[in-house]
């Protein structure tokens, strides 16, 4: 007999504003402790030096994590000019210096070269695996890390006015696709401008459908779980699937699907569908030749 998972059956998404100097895994642990949820995961890692939107999946929402990982993301970040760092952020050692600090006009002229589908070499300090080992583990041991360039999508990159910046710093906002490294943008932009640069501040403001305005701090979450129903802060599991075609089924058909039975739907178009019954997510399925091939079945109860 399988071991029963301990914790409460809570299903949905929380949008946490990740604090500085805390890993994504630590945030997951804190949310699990505060909510007592049986199952908790996150929708996209943020480095400890980054802040901002960290979607947290609870219960059946963890089955939809891959769909948020593929979503577009928006970051606001500060580049400090004149130095390159080993990690391409403020945590690393200085590896190069330059006396040239680019002007706003020079920066704006260079930005179009970083928009579109571009080739980007990930930072040596990244989670990419090299011969079965994480690149950052190899780099921390002083080993030479050589990563191949890869295609990434940069939908928009712009210079953002910010009067709070120190001299030699610039603020940017980027809207990008899966696998993009903001630290690499800072490094490569500095080189393109005949200078050096690294990310000194990084904040994620959007992940797919989850925006900064919806986020709450861990402190606020701690207050809410004691003074108000947690359900008021939860976003539905289906939130990350809204751009997937919906297929409505009856209560009887939903029961058959949840028992793993194949359902024939001859008149529905081919492709991925989210199966819904009375606004309740039942399954993710692939429609092929008029039949549903179940990919994920959900058991969400109020």
Secondary structure, DSSP 4 states (H G I P E B T S, - for coil): -PPPPPSB---EEEEEEEPTT--HHHHHHHHHHHH-BS-EEESS---TTEEEEEEEEEGGGGGGHHHHHTS-EEEEEEEEESEEETTSBTTS-EEEE-S----HHHHHHHHGGGSEEEEEPPPSSSS-EETTEEHHHHHHTT-------EEEEEEEEEEE--TTPPTTEEEEEEEE-TT--HHHHHHHHHHHTTS-EEEEEEEEEEETTEEGGG-B-HHHHHHHHHHS-GGGTPBPGGGGGTTSPEEE--HHHHHHHHTT---B-TTSPSEEEEEEETTEEEEEEEEETTEEEEEEE-----
